[in-house]
């Protein structure tokens, strides 16, 4: 097992960093996060032109056929730049749901459009109580002749207000969970953006008012939704871990640079032991998180049976590492780190939201303990 990047992977990383440095700098991020959509359609199209949305989609469905590791390199750079884009929702959650459980017809219809950046997906799983456990779902799917009628409200749906197609989790009449594809233009669907801490990753409330769907809209076998969601979350937290590594590394770089240029008592603050220790702790956290993320990415790429354990470890560790580094970044910067004008608060808000996304660190530590038999 060699975690060193190949020449091609380094070229991918460098190209992505240069591109996002130009197209997703601080000024651009701040402008986009103030919009209702929460992303720049022109940038999304450019990303598609670079093949990013197609990265981990199999070639037979219009993708590039790369692994989770290559996708992770892109996500790490997007995390560094805090790029506002429906990438996690569409490319990670949406496409993987179809790859895990979709019919051949669903894959051939939707995945090429996702890979081309022409269709955006979103996973509508969570309800207003905020629980990530599928067993807590109250949205219903009731049989109506050959069709099914979906009724309920989803909340905290990442990019739910801008998606073209929603993947909805609902409880069927047998009490188990099914997943359904719902067109956002359906007259029974109403989406509205939520005011959340992290303005760089939009979330929405989506209501489904007696939405009538054909049987072909179901993703996977009847009653298989909970298993699909569990497998999907393992892949999603690995993707999120790469983002968190990128964000944490950028925070560390900002802190070290500021510690070198900010003078007090005639010397740079980085020469003081307390600040040195903070920066050293950041480096340890970043490198530990990178090891966890890349190991999880490698595990996901080879479809290893250890993924549930490694994914839980990566989510718990990387979430806390990013949050701790972002918090220390504010401390190193002092008063300026608390201001709206400085980017430190943007990374801190993303770190805190990421810590809770798909379940908090404590929940994933509990999963880890359960999965290793403790």
VOMARLUM-543476 format. One record per residue: residue in three letters; x negated, y negated, z of N, C-alpha, C, CB in turn. Coordinates in steps of 0.05 Angstrom, whole numbers, plus 5000, padded with zeros to 4 digits. Glycine has a CB too. Example, Ala and Ser with C-alpha at 12.3 -4.5 7.8 and 13.67 -1.06 7.14 Angstrom:
2
Ala473651145156475450905156473650665156477450895181
Ser474350455142472750215143474249995157471850125114
This chain:
374
Unk498350245000500050005000498249755000501950005025
Unk498449594979496849354976498649114973494849374952
Unk498548934993500348704992499048464977501048615020
Unk496648504966495448284951496948254924492448344945
Unk497448004917498947954892497248024868499847664891
Unk498448134848497048184823496647924808498648394805
Unk495047924787494647684772497247574761492647734749
Unk499047754751501547664740503347544762503047904727
Unk503247664786504947554808503847284817504947754831
Unk501247254817500146994825500846774804497047004828
Unk500846854779501646664758504646594761501146784730
Unk506246784768509046734773509446534796510646994778
Unk507946584818508146414842507246134835506446524865
Unk504946104822503845844815505745684797501045864803
Unk506845824777508645694758511145604772509345884735
Unk512245774790514645694805514045464824515645934821
Unk511745464836511145244855510844974840508545304870
Unk509544984817509244744801511944644791507344794777
Unk513644834781516244754771517944624792517644994759
Unk518044754815519744654837518544394849520144864859
Unk515944374848514744124858515543884841511744154857
Unk516143934816517043724798520043684798516043774770
Unk521543904799524443894795525943914821525244114777
Unk524644004843526044024868524443904891526744324874
Unk523443664886521943524907523943414928520243304895
Unk522843284948524543184970526642994960522843044990
Unk525942814942527942624931530142764917526542424913
Unk529442964901531543114886533343274905530243294865
Unk532143394924533643554944535643374958531843694964
Unk534743144967536542964982538842864965534942734993
Unk538242824939540342724921542442944916539142634895
Unk541543184912543343404906545043484930541843644895
Unk543843484953545343584977547643394984543443615000
Unk547643154974549842964979552243014960548842684976
Unk551843174940554043224921555843444931552843304893
Unk558243454921560143654930559343934921562943594921
Unk558343954897557544214886555144324902556844194856
Unk553344144909551044234925548744354908551844434944
Unk548944334882546644414865546744254839546744724860
Unk544444254825544144114800544544304777541443974799
Unk546744284762547244474740544944474719549844404726
Unk543744244715541544234696539144404706540643944691
Unk538544374732536344534743537044834742535844454772
Unk539544904747540445184746540045294718543445204754
Unk540645134698540245224670537245254664541445024651
Unk535645074674532745094670531645344684531244844681
Unk532545404707531745654722532445894705532945664750
Unk534845894693535646124677533746144652538546084667
Unk532945914641531145924619528446044626530745644608
Unk527646014651525146134661525546434668524145984685
Unk528046524668528546804673528946874703526446964662
Unk529246674719529346734748531946884756529246474764
Unk534246804746536746944753536647234743539146794742
Unk535147284722534947554710532847724722534447524680
Unk531247614741528847744750529248034759527747584773
Unk531148084777531448354788533948494777531748334818
Unk535148394756537348524742536148724722539248324728
Unk537048974722535949174704536249084675537449444708
Unk534449174658534349094630536949174615531949214616
Unk538049404623540449494608542849314613541149774617
Unk542649134633544848944638543948654632545748964667
Unk541948624615541148364606539048234624543448184605
Unk537948384642535948274660533148324652536348374688
Unk531248244669528348284664527248544676526848044674
Unk528748654695527948914705525648914724527349094683
Unk525048684737522948674757523948774784521848394760
Unk522148784804522848894830523648674850520649064841
Unk524348754874524948564895522548394902525948714920
Unk520148504898517748344904517448104886515248524901
Unk517948134860517747904842519947704848517948004813
Unk522347814854524547634862523847484888527147794866
Unk522447624906521647504931519647274928520447714949
Unk517947304908516047084902517546834894514047164880
Unk519546864878521246624870522646514895523246704848
Unk523846694911525346604934523446464954526646844948
Unk521046564957519146434975518546144967516446594977
Unk518246104941517745834931520245654933516845844902
Unk522545774929525045624933525345544963527445784924
Unk524445724981524545665009522645435016523945905025
Unk520345435004518445215009519644945001515845264993
Unk521044944979522144694968524944634978522244704938
Unk526144814994528944785003530844744979529244555023
Unk530244874957531744834932534744894936530645014910
Unk536444694932539344744934540344874908540944474939
Unk541045124909541945264885543445514894539545344866
Unk545445604879547045844887545546104880549745834873
Unk543046114887541346344880541846574899538346264880
Unk541846524924542246744944545046854940541946634972
Unk547046684936549846774933550246934908551746534934
Unk549246834886549846964860547947184853549746754838
Unk545347124854543347324845542847544866540747174840
Unk542847474891542347674912544847814921540947534936
Unk546847654931549247784941551047884919550847574958
Unk551647714899553447794878552448014861554147554861
Unk550147984849549048184831548548444845546448084818
Unk547548434869546948684883549448834891545348634908
Unk551648694897554148824902555048994878556448624910
Unk554848874854555549014830553649244825555448824806
Unk551049204829549149424825549549654844546349314827
Unk550349594869550849794889553349954884550849674916
Unk555549814876558149944876559849894851559649864899
Unk559049724834560649654811560949874791559649404797
Unk563149864776563450054754561649974731566450074745
Unk561250154712559550094689560849854674559250334671
Unk563449854671564749634657564349374672567749694655
Unk564549364698564049114713561249024710564749164743
Unk559349204711556549124708555949004681554649364713
Unk557049134660556549044633557948784627557349254613
Unk560148734640561648484636560348254650564448524645
Unk559448294675558648064692555648024694559748104719
Unk554048244696551248214702549748054680550048474705
Unk550248104654548847944634549347644637549648034606
Unk551847574644552547294648551147174673555547254651
Unk550947334694549447254718546547214712549847454741
Unk545347404697542547394690541947154673541747644676
Unk543847064656543446834639544146574652545146864614
Unk545046584677545746344691548446224682543646134688
Unk550046384668552546294657554946344676553046414630
Unk554546524695556746584714555546604742558246844706
Unk556846474761555946474788557846634805555646184799
Unk556746804822558346974840557946884869557547274837
Unk559846954886559646904914561047124929560846624922
Unk559947194953561047404969562747284991558747574981
Unk565347344990567247245010567947465029569947134996
Unk566247495049566447715068567347615096563847865070
Unk566247385104566547285132569147125135564147115139
Unk570347155159572847025164572446805185574947225174
Unk574446645191574046415209572846475236576646275213
Unk573046725246571946795272568846815271573047055282
Unk567746815246564846815243563547075246563646625263
Unk565047295249563847555253562747665227565847755265
Unk560347785228559147915205559848215204556147865205
Unk561348305223562048595224564548645207562548685253
Unk564348815186566648865169569048965184565949065148
Unk568649095207570849195223572648985234569849365246
Unk571748735234573348505244575048375223571548305257
Unk575048475198576548355176579548365181575748485150
Unk580848145174583848145176585148085149584747935196
Unk583548005129584647965102585748235092582447855082
Unk588048225080589348475073589448515042592148485084
Unk589548765034589948845006592249045006587248964994
Unk594548954996596949104997597749204969599248945009
Unk598449454967599149564940601749434931599449864942
Unk601849374905604249264892604549404865604148954890
Unk605649634865605749794840602949874833607149634817
Unk602149834808599449904800597349694808599349934770
Unk598349474819596549254827596049254857597648984817
Unk594549044865594149004894594348704899591349114903
Unk595348634923595748354930593948294954598748284937
Unk592148094950590148024971591047764984587347984958
Unk591147775011592047535026590247505050595047565035
Unk589247255054587547205077585846955072585847435084
Unk584246895092582446665091579546745098583346435110
Unk577746655081574846705086573546445093573546835062
Unk571546455110570046215117567146275115570846125146
Unk565546055116562646075115561746225090561546215140
Unk563246185068562546315043560446155029565146345024
Unk558046265027555846115015556446054985553146275018
Unk556545804978557145714951559845804942555045804932
Unk561645844960564345944953565945744937565846024977
Unk565445484940567045284926566145234897566845024941
Unk563745344890562745294863562445544847560045154865
Unk563145774859562846034845565046074824562946264865
Unk564346214803566246284782567846534789564846324755
Unk566546714803567746964811567147024840566947204794
Unk569147094856568747154884569047454888570847004902
Unk567347564905567547844913568747844941564747994912
Unk571147944944572747914969572948184983575547804963
Unk572448175009572748415026575548395039570448435047
Unk577048615036579748615048580348895059581848535027
Unk582148895079582949155091585349265076583549115121
Unk585049515067587249635052589349755071586249855033
Unk591449875060593649975077592850215094595950045060
Unk590650345086589650575101587850485125588050765084
Unk587250215125585650105147582750085141585950275171
Unk581850185118579050165110578549915093578150415095
Unk576049865086575249615072574849665043572749495085
Unk575949495026575449494997574349224989578049564982
Unk572949224966571948984954573348934928568848994950
Unk573848674922575348604897574048364884578248554903
Unk574048374857573148144841575447954837571848234814
Unk575147704844577247504841576247264826578447424868
Unk577547194804576846954789577546704806578346944762
Unk575646524809576146284825578346104814573546124827
Unk578946144788581045984775583846094780580545964745
Unk584046324794586646444800588246244816586246704816
Unk590746214810592446014822592846054852595246014809
Unk592346304862592646354890590146304906593446634894
Unk588046214893585446164906585045864911583046284889
Unk584345794936583845514942581245504958586145384959
Unk579245354948576645334962576045044969574445444944
Unk574945004992574144735001571444745016576344605019
Unk569644565010567044565023567244525053565244345011
Unk565444645068565244605097563044405103564644875111
Unk563444255125561344085135559644255153562443835150
Unk557144315145555444485160552844345167554844745145
Unk551244465184548744355193546744325169547444515215
Unk546544535154544644535131546044445106543444825128
Unk545444205098546744095074545444195048546643795075
Unk543244335050541844435026542944705018538844455031
Unk544644835034545945085026548845065033544545335041
Unk550445005013553344945018554845205025554544814993
Unk556845165042558645375049561545275046558145475078
Unk563445465044566145385039568145555053566745395009
Unk570545455056572845615065574445675040574645455086
Unk575245935037576646015013579146165022574946194994
Unk581446075013584046205020585046364996586145985029
Unk586246595002587346764981590346794988585947044980
Unk592046664973594846664978596346854959596046374975
Unk596747104968598047304953596947324925601147244951
Unk594347364923592947384897593347664886589847324900
Unk594747684864595347944851593048024833598047934836
Unk592048274837589748364821590348644810587248374839
Unk589148704787589448974776587649164791588848974745
Unk588249414789586549614803583649604793587749904798
Unk583249524769580549504758578849294771580649454728
Unk580049124788578548914801577049024826580448684810
Unk577749264834576449374858573549444851577949614869
Unk571749384869568849454866568249694884567049204873
Unk567649914871567150154887569550314893565750084913
Unk569150554904571350724911573050604934570351004919
Unk575550694935577250594957576150674984580150704954
Unk575950475002574950525029571950515032575850785038
Unk570450455010567550455011566350185016566450564984
Unk568049985021567049705023565149665046569349525026
Unk565749785069564049735093561249845088565249865118
Unk561050075075558450195069556950015050558750485058
Unk558349925029557049745010556049495023558949674987
Unk557649375040556849125053554449175071559149015071
Unk554349395085552049455102549449475085552449705118
Unk549649615063547349645045546549375033547849845023
Unk548549215026548048955015546648775034550648825006
Unk547548775059546248605079543348665083547748625106
Unk542648925081539848995084538148875062539549305083
Unk539248865037537848735015537848435018539048814989
Unk540048325028540248035030538347925051543147965038
Unk538048065074536247955094533347975086536648105121
Unk532648165068529948175058529447935040529548435041
Unk531447875023531247635006530947385023533647614987
Unk532647365044532547135061529847105075534747155082
Unk528647335082526047335096523947195078525147615103
Unk523947245052522047115035522446815035522347215006
Unk525046725034525646445036524546325062528646395034
Unk524946465083524046365110521046345111525046555131
Unk519646525099516746505098515846255084515446755085
Unk517046205061516345965046516945705062517945955020
Unk519245695075519945465091518045425114522745485101
Unk517345645128515545635151512745545143515445905165
Unk511845645120509145565111509045265104508345735086
Unk511145165092511244885085511244715110513644815068
Unk512744795130512744655156509944645168514744785176
Unk508644875168505844885178504044695163504845175177
Unk504244695137502544515121503044225127502944575091
Unk505544155130506243875137505043805165509243825138
Unk505143995184504143945211501143905211505044165229
Unk499744085197496844075196495943815183495644315182
Unk497243745161496543495147496943245165498143465121
Unk499143245179499743015197497843005220502643035207
Unk497043245230495243255253492443155245494943545263
Unk491843165220489243065211489242765206488443205185
Unk491542655198491642375191492742185213493342335167
Unk494142295233495242135254493142105276497842265266
Unk492441855282490341795302491641685327488341595291
Unk490541785350491141675376488541665392493441835391
Unk488241445407485741415423483241445406485741625446
Unk483441345381481141345364480341605351478841245379
Unk482141805352481442065341483942195330480042245362
Unk483742375310486142505299487342685321485342675274
Unk490042695321491342845342490843145339494442805341
Unk489943235315489243515311486843595327488843565282
Unk485343395337482943465353483643525382480943235352
Unk486143465390486943525417487743815420489243335426
Unk487043935442487444225445490444305443486444315472
Unk492244145454495044215453496144235425496644015469
Unk495244045408496144045380494844265365495643765367
Unk492244315370490844535358492344795363487944555368
Unk493144835388494445085395497145115380494945105425
Unk498644895378501144905364500644995334502544635365
Unk498744875322498144935294497245225291496144745282
Unk495545315310494645595309496945785313492545635331
Unk498745725331501145895335502845905309502745795359
Unk503045675296504545675270503345865250504645385259
Unk500645855248499346035229499846325235496345975229
Unk499746395260500346675268503146755261499846705299
Unk505046565266507846625261508346655230509646405272
Unk507046475215507446485186506346745174506146245172
Unk503946815182502647055171504047305180499647065179
Unk505047305205506647535214509247565198507247505244
Unk510447335193512947345178512447435149514347065178
Unk510247335138509547415110509147725109507047265100
Unk507747835128507248125128509948275130505448205152
Unk511748175147514348305150515948285125515948185174
Unk516048055112517648015088516548175065517647715081
Unk513948175061512848325039513048625043509948245034
Unk512748715067513149005072516049075067512449075101
Unk517948905075520748955069521348945039522548755084
Unk520048755025520448744996519348984982519148494986
Unk517049084991515949324979517749564985513149384991
Unk518749585009520549805016523049794999521249785046
Unk524249564995526649534979526049604950527749254981
Unk523649534940522949584913522649884906520349444906
Unk521750034925521350324920523750484930518750424933
Unk525850344938528350484948527650674970529750634925
Unk525950594988525050765010527350795031522550645023
Unk527451035042529451085063529050915088529351375070
Unk526650795090526050635114527250345112523050615118
Unk528550285090529450005087531249905109530949985061
Unk533250065119534849955141533249875165536950165149
Unk531150025172529549955195527849705189527750185203
Unk526549715166524649495158526249235154523149565133
Unk528649245142530249005137531048885164532749075121
Unk531849045183532548935209530148795223533649155227
Unk527848925220525448805232524748535219523048995229
Unk524948525192524348285177526248055184524348335147
Unk528848125186530747915192530347795219533648025190
Unk529947975239529547875266527047705269529548105286
Unk524847815258522247675261522047415245519947865254
Unk522847435219522547195202524446975210523047275173
Unk526747045219528646835228527546675251531346965236
Unk526446825271525346685294522846535288524846885317
Unk521146655270518646525262519246255249517046705244
Unk521046255230521746005216522845795235523746055193
Unk524645875252525845685271523745575290528045825287
Unk521945745300519945655319517945465305518445895331
Unk517145525281515245355267516545085260514245495241
Unk519145095251520544845245520844675269523244905233
Unk521444795292521644645317519044515326522744825340
Unk516844675323514244565330513344345311512144795330
Unk514244365286513544155267514643885276514744225239
Unk517043885287518143635297516543545321521143675306
Unk515643725338514043645361511343525353513543895379
Unk510043645333507443545324507743265312506243735303
Unk509943215298510342955285511342745305512342985263
Unk512242835329513142635348515642495339510942435354
Unk515842245346518342095340519142095311517941815349
Unk517242075293517942065265519342325255515542005248
Unk518642545269519842805262522842825267518443025276
Unk523842635284526742635290528342465271527142545319
Unk526942315254528342125237529542255212526541895230
Unk531642125202532942215177531042205154535542065172
Unk529242005154527541965131525442185128526141695135
Unk524742325150522742535148523942795141521142545174
Unk522542965126523643215117523743435139522143325094
Unk522443385162522343585183525143675191520743475207
Unk526943485193529643555202531043735182531343305207
Unk530443705156531743875135530844165139531043775107
Unk528244205144527244475148528344595174524244475148
Unk528544425195529644525220532544615217529444305242
Unk534144465203536944535199537144785182538444305186
Unk535544815161535545055145534745295163533645035120
Unk532645255179531645475196533845565215529145385211
Unk535245385227537245455247539545605233538345215262
Unk540445505209542545625195541745905185543445455171
Unk539345935175538346195167538146395190535546165154
Unk537546295213537446465237540046595242536546305261
Unk542246465235544946565240546146715216546846345249
Unk545046665193546146775168545947085169544746665143
Unk548047215163548247515163548047635191546047635146
Unk548247465211548047555239545447445251548147865240
Unk545547385277543247255290541047465296544047115315
Unk538747365306536447545311537147755331534147375320
Unk538647685352539347885372540948115360540947745395
Unk542748045342544448255329542648445313546548135312
Unk540648335299538948505282536948655299537448335262
Unk536248545322534548705340536148945351533448535363
Unk538648895357540349115366540649335344543149015374
Unk540949235319541049425296538449585294541649275270
Unk536249435297533649565295533349785316531349365298
Unk534149725341533949915362535750165356534749795389
Unk538150105346539950325339538850495316542750215331
Unk537650365297536650505273534150675279536050315251
Unk532650605299530250765306530950955329527950585314
Unk533450955338534351155357533851075386533151405352
Unk533550825392533150735420535750705435531550485421
